[in-house]
Amino acid sequence: MKKAKSMIHLPIIVLEKGNEVNKIKDILFSQSKKKVLGFLLDEGGWFKGAKILLLKDIHNIGKDAVIIKNEGIIMSSTKMPEVQSILDDEFHPFHMEVIDDRGNKIGFIEDILFDVQNGKIHSLEITEGVFDDLIHGRLKIPVSEEVAFEEKRIIVSAKYLRGIDKTGGIKKYFDKKDGKEG
């Protein structure tokens, strides 16, 4: 699993030559498939499409760089209608509001964990703000049928949320020290 935000600004290195050819500028999410399809390297312009690197064409993803076999796999979005439509839709889940199906605000998407092999989004890391994250931790919601990626926000079943605990936060540390749980 990889955190999507950690991918932004990673250099793209060509295995054959060892040279850096670009950097990741953004993540290409398929809202309907709940997947990462690839990465935006260059936004393009009036007369040329955006430069895209598809996840399936990557040789390896490391902590500090993305390795590709050759530059030929970097494509123009104009040659890939599905990718071009994603760019046109401008679906950017980071900082998107998350609510439950009863209308209660859960927080905002801080990061997304995805499988680097197939792009499937595994879970959403939710923040309620810096202080709440520090004290109580963040909610990590596994993606399932109970999580709907809508146009303006993510909607999660309230029943589904009941069994999910927050991770991290200093309050848990002190509660355990005092013999309390929760």
Buried (B, 14 or more C-beta within 10 A) or exposed (E): EBEBBEBBEBBBBBEEEEEEBBBBBBBBBBEEBBBBBBBBBBEBEEEEBBBBBBBEBBEEBEEEBBBBEEEEBBBBBEEBEEBBEBBEEEBEBBEBBBBBBEEEEBBBBBBBBBBBEEBBBBBBBBBBEEEBBEBBBBBBBBBEEBBEBEEEBBBBBBEBBEEBEBEBBEBBEEEEEEEEEE
